[in-house]
């Protein structure tokens, strides 16, 4: 039942909505794929990358039209992010899956705690 097309489409739509808001639908997608559907961590990461890519394109285009993207600071960040993602994915491909799962869990825990207790700075 959870593997059916209507359920997958509903989950994809909800996570796409959250991604458009900048909430982090990709992290939730990994949890759905591993905990509910039982996919391997490597499969979930690959699907998550494709999901993020296709969600990021329309979001970037919309925000770019509203001139909300500081392109001069964005390009160095993109370059550094791509280089480090490539390097770390090469390095981590030989790591134990249990270690990667625990690391991802800790990352999600800290991200969730930050969201719960975040207070914007007053101007």
VOKE-573532 format. One record per atom (N, C-alpha, C): atom name; chain; x, y, z; residue number from 1. Coordinates in pm, whole numbers, plus 50000, padded with zeros to 5 digits. Layout:
<koltis>
<kolti atome="CA" chaine="A" east="X" north="Y" up="Z" num="NUM"/>
...
</koltis>
This chain:
<koltis>
<kolti atome="N" chaine="A" east="50082" north="49880" up="50000" num="1"/>
<kolti atome="CA" chaine="A" east="50000" north="50000" up="50000" num="1"/>
<kolti atome="C" chaine="A" east="50086" north="50127" up="50000" num="1"/>
<kolti atome="N" chaine="A" east="50190" north="50134" up="50086" num="2"/>
<kolti atome="CA" chaine="A" east="50273" north="50255" up="50090" num="2"/>
<kolti atome="C" chaine="A" east="50361" north="50267" up="49966" num="2"/>
<kolti atome="N" chaine="A" east="50380" north="50158" up="49892" num="3"/>
<kolti atome="CA" chaine="A" east="50458" north="50162" up="49768" num="3"/>
<kolti atome="C" chaine="A" east="50373" north="50201" up="49648" num="3"/>
<kolti atome="N" chaine="A" east="50244" north="50224" up="49666" num="4"/>
<kolti atome="CA" chaine="A" east="50155" north="50252" up="49554" num="4"/>
<kolti atome="C" chaine="A" east="50182" north="50391" up="49496" num="4"/>
<kolti atome="N" chaine="A" east="50143" north="50408" up="49371" num="5"/>
<kolti atome="CA" chaine="A" east="50164" north="50535" up="49303" num="5"/>
<kolti atome="C" chaine="A" east="50093" north="50651" up="49371" num="5"/>
<kolti atome="N" chaine="A" east="49966" north="50638" up="49412" num="6"/>
<kolti atome="CA" chaine="A" east="49900" north="50753" up="49476" num="6"/>
<kolti atome="C" chaine="A" east="49968" north="50796" up="49607" num="6"/>
<kolti atome="N" chaine="A" east="50013" north="50701" up="49686" num="7"/>
<kolti atome="CA" chaine="A" east="50081" north="50736" up="49811" num="7"/>
<kolti atome="C" chaine="A" east="50215" north="50803" up="49780" num="7"/>
<kolti atome="N" chaine="A" east="50290" north="50749" up="49685" num="8"/>
<kolti atome="CA" chaine="A" east="50417" north="50809" up="49646" num="8"/>
<kolti atome="C" chaine="A" east="50398" north="50950" up="49591" num="8"/>
<kolti atome="N" chaine="A" east="50294" north="50969" up="49510" num="9"/>
<kolti atome="CA" chaine="A" east="50267" north="51101" up="49454" num="9"/>
<kolti atome="C" chaine="A" east="50229" north="51200" up="49565" num="9"/>
<kolti atome="N" chaine="A" east="50149" north="51156" up="49661" num="10"/>
<kolti atome="CA" chaine="A" east="50109" north="51244" up="49772" num="10"/>
<kolti atome="C" chaine="A" east="50230" north="51282" up="49858" num="10"/>
<kolti atome="N" chaine="A" east="50314" north="51184" up="49889" num="11"/>
<kolti atome="CA" chaine="A" east="50435" north="51212" up="49967" num="11"/>
<kolti atome="C" chaine="A" east="50527" north="51305" up="49889" num="11"/>
<kolti atome="N" chaine="A" east="50545" north="51279" up="49760" num="12"/>
<kolti atome="CA" chaine="A" east="50629" north="51365" up="49677" num="12"/>
<kolti atome="C" chaine="A" east="50576" north="51508" up="49670" num="12"/>
<kolti atome="N" chaine="A" east="50445" north="51522" up="49659" num="13"/>
<kolti atome="CA" chaine="A" east="50385" north="51656" up="49654" num="13"/>
<kolti atome="C" chaine="A" east="50405" north="51729" up="49788" num="13"/>
<kolti atome="N" chaine="A" east="50383" north="51660" up="49897" num="14"/>
<kolti atome="CA" chaine="A" east="50401" north="51723" up="50029" num="14"/>
<kolti atome="C" chaine="A" east="50547" north="51763" up="50051" num="14"/>
<kolti atome="N" chaine="A" east="50639" north="51675" up="50016" num="15"/>
<kolti atome="CA" chaine="A" east="50781" north="51706" up="50035" num="15"/>
<kolti atome="C" chaine="A" east="50828" north="51813" up="49937" num="15"/>
<kolti atome="N" chaine="A" east="50773" north="51815" up="49816" num="16"/>
<kolti atome="CA" chaine="A" east="50804" north="51922" up="49721" num="16"/>
<kolti atome="C" chaine="A" east="50755" north="52057" up="49772" num="16"/>
<kolti atome="N" chaine="A" east="50638" north="52058" up="49833" num="17"/>
<kolti atome="CA" chaine="A" east="50585" north="52180" up="49894" num="17"/>
<kolti atome="C" chaine="A" east="50678" north="52228" up="50004" num="17"/>
<kolti atome="N" chaine="A" east="50720" north="52137" up="50091" num="18"/>
<kolti atome="CA" chaine="A" east="50811" north="52174" up="50199" num="18"/>
<kolti atome="C" chaine="A" east="50946" north="52220" up="50145" num="18"/>
<kolti atome="N" chaine="A" east="50994" north="52157" up="50040" num="19"/>
<kolti atome="CA" chaine="A" east="51121" north="52199" up="49979" num="19"/>
<kolti atome="C" chaine="A" east="51109" north="52340" up="49922" num="19"/>
<kolti atome="N" chaine="A" east="50995" north="52370" up="49861" num="20"/>
<kolti atome="CA" chaine="A" east="50973" north="52504" up="49807" num="20"/>
<kolti atome="C" chaine="A" east="50973" north="52610" up="49915" num="20"/>
<kolti atome="N" chaine="A" east="50931" north="52573" up="50034" num="21"/>
<kolti atome="CA" chaine="A" east="50933" north="52666" up="50147" num="21"/>
<kolti atome="C" chaine="A" east="51072" north="52675" up="50210" num="21"/>
<kolti atome="N" chaine="A" east="51159" north="52583" up="50173" num="22"/>
<kolti atome="CA" chaine="A" east="51294" north="52583" up="50230" num="22"/>
<kolti atome="C" chaine="A" east="51304" north="52508" up="50361" num="22"/>
<kolti atome="N" chaine="A" east="51207" north="52420" up="50387" num="23"/>
<kolti atome="CA" chaine="A" east="51202" north="52349" up="50515" num="23"/>
<kolti atome="C" chaine="A" east="51297" north="52231" up="50518" num="23"/>
<kolti atome="N" chaine="A" east="51329" north="52173" up="50408" num="24"/>
<kolti atome="CA" chaine="A" east="51418" north="52058" up="50407" num="24"/>
<kolti atome="C" chaine="A" east="51345" north="51929" up="50376" num="24"/>
<kolti atome="N" chaine="A" east="51268" north="51931" up="50270" num="25"/>
<kolti atome="CA" chaine="A" east="51193" north="51813" up="50231" num="25"/>
<kolti atome="C" chaine="A" east="51281" north="51695" up="50197" num="25"/>
<kolti atome="N" chaine="A" east="51405" north="51721" up="50155" num="26"/>
<kolti atome="CA" chaine="A" east="51496" north="51612" up="50121" num="26"/>
<kolti atome="C" chaine="A" east="51533" north="51528" up="50242" num="26"/>
<kolti atome="N" chaine="A" east="51551" north="51592" up="50356" num="27"/>
<kolti atome="CA" chaine="A" east="51581" north="51516" up="50478" num="27"/>
<kolti atome="C" chaine="A" east="51464" north="51428" up="50517" num="27"/>
<kolti atome="N" chaine="A" east="51345" north="51483" up="50502" num="28"/>
<kolti atome="CA" chaine="A" east="51226" north="51403" up="50533" num="28"/>
<kolti atome="C" chaine="A" east="51209" north="51290" up="50432" num="28"/>
<kolti atome="N" chaine="A" east="51249" north="51315" up="50307" num="29"/>
<kolti atome="CA" chaine="A" east="51240" north="51210" up="50205" num="29"/>
<kolti atome="C" chaine="A" east="51330" north="51093" up="50240" num="29"/>
<kolti atome="N" chaine="A" east="51450" north="51122" up="50287" num="30"/>
<kolti atome="CA" chaine="A" east="51541" north="51014" up="50325" num="30"/>
<kolti atome="C" chaine="A" east="51479" north="50931" up="50439" num="30"/>
<kolti atome="N" chaine="A" east="51419" north="50998" up="50535" num="31"/>
<kolti atome="CA" chaine="A" east="51353" north="50925" up="50644" num="31"/>
<kolti atome="C" chaine="A" east="51240" north="50838" up="50590" num="31"/>
<kolti atome="N" chaine="A" east="51160" north="50890" up="50499" num="32"/>
<kolti atome="CA" chaine="A" east="51049" north="50814" up="50441" num="32"/>
<kolti atome="C" chaine="A" east="51102" north="50691" up="50366" num="32"/>
<kolti atome="N" chaine="A" east="51204" north="50714" up="50285" num="33"/>
<kolti atome="CA" chaine="A" east="51255" north="50605" up="50203" num="33"/>
<kolti atome="C" chaine="A" east="51320" north="50494" up="50286" num="33"/>
<kolti atome="N" chaine="A" east="51393" north="50531" up="50392" num="34"/>
<kolti atome="CA" chaine="A" east="51463" north="50429" up="50471" num="34"/>
<kolti atome="C" chaine="A" east="51374" north="50366" up="50577" num="34"/>
<kolti atome="N" chaine="A" east="51298" north="50447" up="50649" num="35"/>
<kolti atome="CA" chaine="A" east="51220" north="50394" up="50760" num="35"/>
<kolti atome="C" chaine="A" east="51088" north="50330" up="50716" num="35"/>
<kolti atome="N" chaine="A" east="51022" north="50390" up="50620" num="36"/>
<kolti atome="CA" chaine="A" east="50890" north="50338" up="50579" num="36"/>
<kolti atome="C" chaine="A" east="50903" north="50239" up="50463" num="36"/>
<kolti atome="N" chaine="A" east="50979" north="50278" up="50360" num="37"/>
<kolti atome="CA" chaine="A" east="50989" north="50191" up="50243" num="37"/>
<kolti atome="C" chaine="A" east="51100" north="50087" up="50255" num="37"/>
<kolti atome="N" chaine="A" east="51192" north="50105" up="50350" num="38"/>
<kolti atome="CA" chaine="A" east="51296" north="50008" up="50374" num="38"/>
<kolti atome="C" chaine="A" east="51408" north="50005" up="50272" num="38"/>
<kolti atome="N" chaine="A" east="51430" north="50117" up="50201" num="39"/>
<kolti atome="CA" chaine="A" east="51539" north="50122" up="50104" num="39"/>
<kolti atome="C" chaine="A" east="51674" north="50133" up="50176" num="39"/>
<kolti atome="N" chaine="A" east="51778" north="50091" up="50108" num="40"/>
<kolti atome="CA" chaine="A" east="51913" north="50106" up="50161" num="40"/>
<kolti atome="C" chaine="A" east="51950" north="50254" up="50164" num="40"/>
<kolti atome="N" chaine="A" east="52041" north="50289" up="50253" num="41"/>
<kolti atome="CA" chaine="A" east="52082" north="50428" up="50268" num="41"/>
<kolti atome="C" chaine="A" east="52138" north="50485" up="50137" num="41"/>
<kolti atome="N" chaine="A" east="52216" north="50405" up="50065" num="42"/>
<kolti atome="CA" chaine="A" east="52275" north="50454" up="49940" num="42"/>
<kolti atome="C" chaine="A" east="52168" north="50481" up="49835" num="42"/>
<kolti atome="N" chaine="A" east="52066" north="50397" up="49829" num="43"/>
<kolti atome="CA" chaine="A" east="51956" north="50420" up="49735" num="43"/>
<kolti atome="C" chaine="A" east="51879" north="50546" up="49774" num="43"/>
<kolti atome="N" chaine="A" east="51854" north="50563" up="49902" num="44"/>
<kolti atome="CA" chaine="A" east="51780" north="50680" up="49949" num="44"/>
<kolti atome="C" chaine="A" east="51856" north="50808" up="49919" num="44"/>
<kolti atome="N" chaine="A" east="51987" north="50807" up="49937" num="45"/>
<kolti atome="CA" chaine="A" east="52068" north="50926" up="49908" num="45"/>
<kolti atome="C" chaine="A" east="52062" north="50959" up="49759" num="45"/>
<kolti atome="N" chaine="A" east="52070" north="50858" up="49674" num="46"/>
<kolti atome="CA" chaine="A" east="52065" north="50883" up="49529" num="46"/>
<kolti atome="C" chaine="A" east="51930" north="50940" up="49487" num="46"/>
<kolti atome="N" chaine="A" east="51823" north="50884" up="49538" num="47"/>
<kolti atome="CA" chaine="A" east="51689" north="50934" up="49507" num="47"/>
<kolti atome="C" chaine="A" east="51675" north="51076" up="49560" num="47"/>
<kolti atome="N" chaine="A" east="51728" north="51102" up="49680" num="48"/>
<kolti atome="CA" chaine="A" east="51719" north="51234" up="49740" num="48"/>
<kolti atome="C" chaine="A" east="51791" north="51340" up="49655" num="48"/>
<kolti atome="N" chaine="A" east="51905" north="51304" up="49599" num="49"/>
<kolti atome="CA" chaine="A" east="51978" north="51398" up="49513" num="49"/>
<kolti atome="C" chaine="A" east="51896" north="51434" up="49389" num="49"/>
<kolti atome="N" chaine="A" east="51835" north="51336" up="49328" num="50"/>
<kolti atome="CA" chaine="A" east="51749" north="51363" up="49211" num="50"/>
<kolti atome="C" chaine="A" east="51628" north="51448" up="49251" num="50"/>
<kolti atome="N" chaine="A" east="51567" north="51414" up="49364" num="51"/>
<kolti atome="CA" chaine="A" east="51451" north="51489" up="49414" num="51"/>
<kolti atome="C" chaine="A" east="51489" north="51634" up="49437" num="51"/>
<kolti atome="N" chaine="A" east="51602" north="51656" up="49503" num="52"/>
<kolti atome="CA" chaine="A" east="51645" north="51792" up="49534" num="52"/>
<kolti atome="C" chaine="A" east="51674" north="51870" up="49406" num="52"/>
<kolti atome="N" chaine="A" east="51739" north="51806" up="49311" num="53"/>
<kolti atome="CA" chaine="A" east="51774" north="51872" up="49186" num="53"/>
<kolti atome="C" chaine="A" east="51649" north="51924" up="49116" num="53"/>
<kolti atome="N" chaine="A" east="51547" north="51840" up="49103" num="54"/>
<kolti atome="CA" chaine="A" east="51428" north="51880" up="49031" num="54"/>
<kolti atome="C" chaine="A" east="51338" north="51973" up="49112" num="54"/>
<kolti atome="N" chaine="A" east="51352" north="51975" up="49243" num="55"/>
<kolti atome="CA" chaine="A" east="51278" north="52073" up="49324" num="55"/>
<kolti atome="C" chaine="A" east="51351" north="52207" up="49327" num="55"/>
<kolti atome="N" chaine="A" east="51482" north="52205" up="49320" num="56"/>
<kolti atome="CA" chaine="A" east="51561" north="52328" up="49332" num="56"/>
<kolti atome="C" chaine="A" east="51551" north="52414" up="49207" num="56"/>
<kolti atome="N" chaine="A" east="51538" north="52354" up="49091" num="57"/>
<kolti atome="CA" chaine="A" east="51535" north="52432" up="48966" num="57"/>
<kolti atome="C" chaine="A" east="51418" north="52532" up="48964" num="57"/>
<kolti atome="N" chaine="A" east="51293" north="52489" up="48984" num="58"/>
<kolti atome="CA" chaine="A" east="51185" north="52588" up="48981" num="58"/>
<kolti atome="C" chaine="A" east="51194" north="52689" up="49096" num="58"/>
<kolti atome="N" chaine="A" east="51238" north="52645" up="49213" num="59"/>
<kolti atome="CA" chaine="A" east="51250" north="52737" up="49325" num="59"/>
<kolti atome="C" chaine="A" east="51353" north="52846" up="49295" num="59"/>
<kolti atome="N" chaine="A" east="51465" north="52808" up="49236" num="60"/>
<kolti atome="CA" chaine="A" east="51569" north="52906" up="49201" num="60"/>
<kolti atome="C" chaine="A" east="51520" north="53001" up="49093" num="60"/>
<kolti atome="N" chaine="A" east="51449" north="52950" up="48995" num="61"/>
<kolti atome="CA" chaine="A" east="51397" north="53036" up="48888" num="61"/>
<kolti atome="C" chaine="A" east="51298" north="53139" up="48943" num="61"/>
<kolti atome="N" chaine="A" east="51210" north="53096" up="49030" num="62"/>
<kolti atome="CA" chaine="A" east="51111" north="53187" up="49087" num="62"/>
<kolti atome="C" chaine="A" east="51179" north="53293" up="49173" num="62"/>
<kolti atome="N" chaine="A" east="51270" north="53252" up="49258" num="63"/>
<kolti atome="CA" chaine="A" east="51338" north="53347" up="49346" num="63"/>
<kolti atome="C" chaine="A" east="51431" north="53438" up="49265" num="63"/>
<kolti atome="N" chaine="A" east="51486" north="53389" up="49158" num="64"/>
<kolti atome="CA" chaine="A" east="51574" north="53470" up="49073" num="64"/>
<kolti atome="C" chaine="A" east="51494" north="53582" up="49006" num="64"/>
<kolti atome="N" chaine="A" east="51373" north="53553" up="48965" num="65"/>
<kolti atome="CA" chaine="A" east="51288" north="53655" up="48903" num="65"/>
<kolti atome="C" chaine="A" east="51254" north="53765" up="49002" num="65"/>
<kolti atome="N" chaine="A" east="51245" north="53730" up="49129" num="66"/>
<kolti atome="CA" chaine="A" east="51214" north="53829" up="49232" num="66"/>
<kolti atome="C" chaine="A" east="51342" north="53893" up="49287" num="66"/>
<kolti atome="N" chaine="A" east="51454" north="53866" up="49222" num="67"/>
<kolti atome="CA" chaine="A" east="51587" north="53918" up="49259" num="67"/>
<kolti atome="C" chaine="A" east="51619" north="53896" up="49407" num="67"/>
<kolti atome="N" chaine="A" east="51591" north="53780" up="49457" num="68"/>
<kolti atome="CA" chaine="A" east="51623" north="53747" up="49595" num="68"/>
<kolti atome="C" chaine="A" east="51751" north="53665" up="49607" num="68"/>
<kolti atome="N" chaine="A" east="51821" north="53645" up="49499" num="69"/>
<kolti atome="CA" chaine="A" east="51941" north="53564" up="49502" num="69"/>
<kolti atome="C" chaine="A" east="52063" north="53654" up="49485" num="69"/>
<kolti atome="N" chaine="A" east="52152" north="53659" up="49584" num="70"/>
<kolti atome="CA" chaine="A" east="52276" north="53739" up="49570" num="70"/>
<kolti atome="C" chaine="A" east="52380" north="53661" up="49490" num="70"/>
<kolti atome="N" chaine="A" east="52378" north="53677" up="49358" num="71"/>
<kolti atome="CA" chaine="A" east="52459" north="53595" up="49270" num="71"/>
<kolti atome="C" chaine="A" east="52609" north="53606" up="49298" num="71"/>
<kolti atome="N" chaine="A" east="52658" north="53722" up="49340" num="72"/>
<kolti atome="CA" chaine="A" east="52802" north="53738" up="49363" num="72"/>
<kolti atome="C" chaine="A" east="52853" north="53652" up="49479" num="72"/>
<kolti atome="N" chaine="A" east="52771" north="53629" up="49578" num="73"/>
<kolti atome="CA" chaine="A" east="52812" north="53542" up="49689" num="73"/>
<kolti atome="C" chaine="A" east="52770" north="53397" up="49664" num="73"/>
<kolti atome="N" chaine="A" east="52676" north="53379" up="49574" num="74"/>
<kolti atome="CA" chaine="A" east="52625" north="53244" up="49549" num="74"/>
<kolti atome="C" chaine="A" east="52724" north="53158" up="49471" num="74"/>
<kolti atome="N" chaine="A" east="52789" north="53213" up="49370" num="75"/>
<kolti atome="CA" chaine="A" east="52878" north="53132" up="49286" num="75"/>
<kolti atome="C" chaine="A" east="52996" north="53073" up="49362" num="75"/>
<kolti atome="N" chaine="A" east="53064" north="53149" up="49451" num="76"/>
<kolti atome="CA" chaine="A" east="53170" north="53085" up="49530" num="76"/>
<kolti atome="C" chaine="A" east="53115" north="52975" up="49621" num="76"/>
<kolti atome="N" chaine="A" east="52995" north="52997" up="49675" num="77"/>
<kolti atome="CA" chaine="A" east="52935" north="52896" up="49762" num="77"/>
<kolti atome="C" chaine="A" east="52900" north="52770" up="49683" num="77"/>
<kolti atome="N" chaine="A" east="52848" north="52788" up="49563" num="78"/>
<kolti atome="CA" chaine="A" east="52815" north="52673" up="49478" num="78"/>
<kolti atome="C" chaine="A" east="52941" north="52595" up="49443" num="78"/>
<kolti atome="N" chaine="A" east="53045" north="52667" up="49405" num="79"/>
<kolti atome="CA" chaine="A" east="53171" north="52603" up="49368" num="79"/>
<kolti atome="C" chaine="A" east="53227" north="52522" up="49486" num="79"/>
<kolti atome="N" chaine="A" east="53236" north="52586" up="49602" num="80"/>
<kolti atome="CA" chaine="A" east="53289" north="52518" up="49721" num="80"/>
<kolti atome="C" chaine="A" east="53200" north="52400" up="49759" num="80"/>
<kolti atome="N" chaine="A" east="53068" north="52419" up="49754" num="81"/>
<kolti atome="CA" chaine="A" east="52976" north="52311" up="49789" num="81"/>
<kolti atome="C" chaine="A" east="52989" north="52191" up="49697" num="81"/>
<kolti atome="N" chaine="A" east="53001" north="52216" up="49567" num="82"/>
<kolti atome="CA" chaine="A" east="53017" north="52106" up="49470" num="82"/>
<kolti atome="C" chaine="A" east="53148" north="52032" up="49491" num="82"/>
<kolti atome="N" chaine="A" east="53257" north="52107" up="49512" num="83"/>
<kolti atome="CA" chaine="A" east="53386" north="52043" up="49534" num="83"/>
<kolti atome="C" chaine="A" east="53386" north="51957" up="49660" num="83"/>
<kolti atome="N" chaine="A" east="53332" north="52011" up="49769" num="84"/>
<kolti atome="CA" chaine="A" east="53331" north="51935" up="49893" num="84"/>
<kolti atome="C" chaine="A" east="53234" north="51818" up="49887" num="84"/>
<kolti atome="N" chaine="A" east="53120" north="51835" up="49821" num="85"/>
<kolti atome="CA" chaine="A" east="53026" north="51723" up="49806" num="85"/>
<kolti atome="C" chaine="A" east="53090" north="51610" up="49727" num="85"/>
<kolti atome="N" chaine="A" east="53160" north="51646" up="49620" num="86"/>
<kolti atome="CA" chaine="A" east="53230" north="51545" up="49539" num="86"/>
<kolti atome="C" chaine="A" east="53337" north="51475" up="49621" num="86"/>
<kolti atome="N" chaine="A" east="53420" north="51552" up="49691" num="87"/>
<kolti atome="CA" chaine="A" east="53529" north="51494" up="49770" num="87"/>
<kolti atome="C" chaine="A" east="53479" north="51406" up="49883" num="87"/>
<kolti atome="N" chaine="A" east="53382" north="51456" up="49958" num="88"/>
<kolti atome="CA" chaine="A" east="53331" north="51379" up="50072" num="88"/>
<kolti atome="C" chaine="A" east="53256" north="51254" up="50024" num="88"/>
<kolti atome="N" chaine="A" east="53186" north="51263" up="49911" num="89"/>
<kolti atome="CA" chaine="A" east="53118" north="51142" up="49861" num="89"/>
<kolti atome="C" chaine="A" east="53220" north="51037" up="49820" num="89"/>
<kolti atome="N" chaine="A" east="53332" north="51078" up="49765" num="90"/>
<kolti atome="CA" chaine="A" east="53438" north="50982" up="49734" num="90"/>
<kolti atome="C" chaine="A" east="53495" north="50918" up="49861" num="90"/>
<kolti atome="N" chaine="A" east="53520" north="51001" up="49960" num="91"/>
<kolti atome="CA" chaine="A" east="53577" north="50952" up="50086" num="91"/>
<kolti atome="C" chaine="A" east="53478" north="50862" up="50160" num="91"/>
<kolti atome="N" chaine="A" east="53352" north="50907" up="50168" num="92"/>
<kolti atome="CA" chaine="A" east="53254" north="50834" up="50249" num="92"/>
<kolti atome="C" chaine="A" east="53204" north="50707" up="50183" num="92"/>
<kolti atome="N" chaine="A" east="53233" north="50686" up="50055" num="93"/>
<kolti atome="CA" chaine="A" east="53186" north="50564" up="49988" num="93"/>
<kolti atome="C" chaine="A" east="53248" north="50439" up="50049" num="93"/>
<kolti atome="N" chaine="A" east="53361" north="50453" up="50116" num="94"/>
<kolti atome="CA" chaine="A" east="53424" north="50339" up="50180" num="94"/>
<kolti atome="C" chaine="A" east="53389" north="50324" up="50328" num="94"/>
<kolti atome="N" chaine="A" east="53310" north="50416" up="50382" num="95"/>
<kolti atome="CA" chaine="A" east="53275" north="50412" up="50525" num="95"/>
<kolti atome="C" chaine="A" east="53164" north="50311" up="50551" num="95"/>
<kolti atome="N" chaine="A" east="53156" north="50270" up="50673" num="96"/>
<kolti atome="CA" chaine="A" east="53051" north="50178" up="50717" num="96"/>
<kolti atome="C" chaine="A" east="52915" north="50249" up="50714" num="96"/>
<kolti atome="N" chaine="A" east="52813" north="50183" up="50661" num="97"/>
<kolti atome="CA" chaine="A" east="52679" north="50240" up="50650" num="97"/>
<kolti atome="C" chaine="A" east="52624" north="50277" up="50787" num="97"/>
<kolti atome="N" chaine="A" east="52652" north="50198" up="50889" num="98"/>
<kolti atome="CA" chaine="A" east="52601" north="50228" up="51023" num="98"/>
<kolti atome="C" chaine="A" east="52656" north="50361" up="51073" num="98"/>
<kolti atome="N" chaine="A" east="52781" north="50390" up="51044" num="99"/>
<kolti atome="CA" chaine="A" east="52840" north="50518" up="51083" num="99"/>
<kolti atome="C" chaine="A" east="52773" north="50634" up="51010" num="99"/>
<kolti atome="N" chaine="A" east="52746" north="50618" up="50881" num="100"/>
<kolti atome="CA" chaine="A" east="52678" north="50722" up="50805" num="100"/>
<kolti atome="C" chaine="A" east="52537" north="50746" up="50857" num="100"/>
<kolti atome="N" chaine="A" east="52466" north="50640" up="50891" num="101"/>
<kolti atome="CA" chaine="A" east="52331" north="50654" up="50945" num="101"/>
<kolti atome="C" chaine="A" east="52332" north="50729" up="51077" num="101"/>
<kolti atome="N" chaine="A" east="52426" north="50695" up="51164" num="102"/>
<kolti atome="CA" chaine="A" east="52434" north="50764" up="51292" num="102"/>
<kolti atome="C" chaine="A" east="52471" north="50911" up="51274" num="102"/>
<kolti atome="N" chaine="A" east="52564" north="50937" up="51185" num="103"/>
<kolti atome="CA" chaine="A" east="52602" north="51076" up="51157" num="103"/>
<kolti atome="C" chaine="A" east="52486" north="51157" up="51103" num="103"/>
<kolti atome="N" chaine="A" east="52409" north="51096" up="51013" num="104"/>
<kolti atome="CA" chaine="A" east="52292" north="51165" up="50957" num="104"/>
<kolti atome="C" chaine="A" east="52187" north="51188" up="51066" num="104"/>
<kolti atome="N" chaine="A" east="52169" north="51091" up="51154" num="105"/>
<kolti atome="CA" chaine="A" east="52075" north="51107" up="51264" num="105"/>
<kolti atome="C" chaine="A" east="52114" north="51221" up="51356" num="105"/>
<kolti atome="N" chaine="A" east="52242" north="51231" up="51387" num="106"/>
<kolti atome="CA" chaine="A" east="52291" north="51341" up="51472" num="106"/>
<kolti atome="C" chaine="A" east="52270" north="51474" up="51402" num="106"/>
<kolti atome="N" chaine="A" east="52298" north="51480" up="51272" num="107"/>
<kolti atome="CA" chaine="A" east="52277" north="51602" up="51195" num="107"/>
<kolti atome="C" chaine="A" east="52130" north="51644" up="51200" num="107"/>
<kolti atome="N" chaine="A" east="52039" north="51550" up="51178" num="108"/>
<kolti atome="CA" chaine="A" east="51896" north="51582" up="51184" num="108"/>
<kolti atome="C" chaine="A" east="51853" north="51627" up="51323" num="108"/>
<kolti atome="N" chaine="A" east="51909" north="51564" up="51426" num="109"/>
<kolti atome="CA" chaine="A" east="51876" north="51602" up="51563" num="109"/>
<kolti atome="C" chaine="A" east="51918" north="51747" up="51590" num="109"/>
<kolti atome="N" chaine="A" east="52041" north="51782" up="51553" num="110"/>
<kolti atome="CA" chaine="A" east="52087" north="51919" up="51575" num="110"/>
<kolti atome="C" chaine="A" east="52009" north="52020" up="51491" num="110"/>
<kolti atome="N" chaine="A" east="51977" north="51983" up="51367" num="111"/>
<kolti atome="CA" chaine="A" east="51899" north="52073" up="51282" num="111"/>
<kolti atome="C" chaine="A" east="51759" north="52095" up="51341" num="111"/>
<kolti atome="N" chaine="A" east="51698" north="51989" up="51391" num="112"/>
<kolti atome="CA" chaine="A" east="51567" north="52002" up="51453" num="112"/>
<kolti atome="C" chaine="A" east="51571" north="52086" up="51579" num="112"/>
<kolti atome="N" chaine="A" east="51672" north="52066" up="51662" num="113"/>
<kolti atome="CA" chaine="A" east="51686" north="52146" up="51784" num="113"/>
<kolti atome="C" chaine="A" east="51708" north="52293" up="51752" num="113"/>
<kolti atome="N" chaine="A" east="51788" north="52318" up="51650" num="114"/>
<kolti atome="CA" chaine="A" east="51811" north="52458" up="51610" num="114"/>
<kolti atome="C" chaine="A" east="51681" north="52523" up="51565" num="114"/>
<kolti atome="N" chaine="A" east="51602" north="52450" up="51488" num="115"/>
<kolti atome="CA" chaine="A" east="51474" north="52506" up="51443" num="115"/>
<kolti atome="C" chaine="A" east="51379" north="52532" up="51559" num="115"/>
<kolti atome="N" chaine="A" east="51380" north="52444" up="51658" num="116"/>
<kolti atome="CA" chaine="A" east="51292" north="52462" up="51773" num="116"/>
<kolti atome="C" chaine="A" east="51330" north="52583" up="51858" num="116"/>
<kolti atome="N" chaine="A" east="51460" north="52607" up="51873" num="117"/>
<kolti atome="CA" chaine="A" east="51506" north="52710" up="51966" num="117"/>
<kolti atome="C" chaine="A" east="51564" north="52834" up="51898" num="117"/>
<kolti atome="N" chaine="A" east="51549" north="52846" up="51768" num="118"/>
<kolti atome="CA" chaine="A" east="51605" north="52959" up="51695" num="118"/>
<kolti atome="C" chaine="A" east="51527" north="53086" up="51724" num="118"/>
<kolti atome="N" chaine="A" east="51599" north="53192" up="51752" num="119"/>
<kolti atome="CA" chaine="A" east="51536" north="53324" up="51771" num="119"/>
<kolti atome="C" chaine="A" east="51606" north="53422" up="51678" num="119"/>
<kolti atome="N" chaine="A" east="51531" north="53486" up="51591" num="120"/>
<kolti atome="CA" chaine="A" east="51595" north="53581" up="51500" num="120"/>
<kolti atome="C" chaine="A" east="51658" north="53697" up="51576" num="120"/>
<kolti atome="N" chaine="A" east="51767" north="53747" up="51520" num="121"/>
<kolti atome="CA" chaine="A" east="51834" north="53862" up="51583" num="121"/>
<kolti atome="C" chaine="A" east="51751" north="53986" up="51561" num="121"/>
<kolti atome="N" chaine="A" east="51742" north="54066" up="51665" num="122"/>
<kolti atome="CA" chaine="A" east="51670" north="54192" up="51656" num="122"/>
<kolti atome="C" chaine="A" east="51758" north="54296" up="51588" num="122"/>
<kolti atome="N" chaine="A" east="51701" north="54377" up="51500" num="123"/>
<kolti atome="CA" chaine="A" east="51777" north="54481" up="51432" num="123"/>
<kolti atome="C" chaine="A" east="51783" north="54608" up="51515" num="123"/>
</koltis>
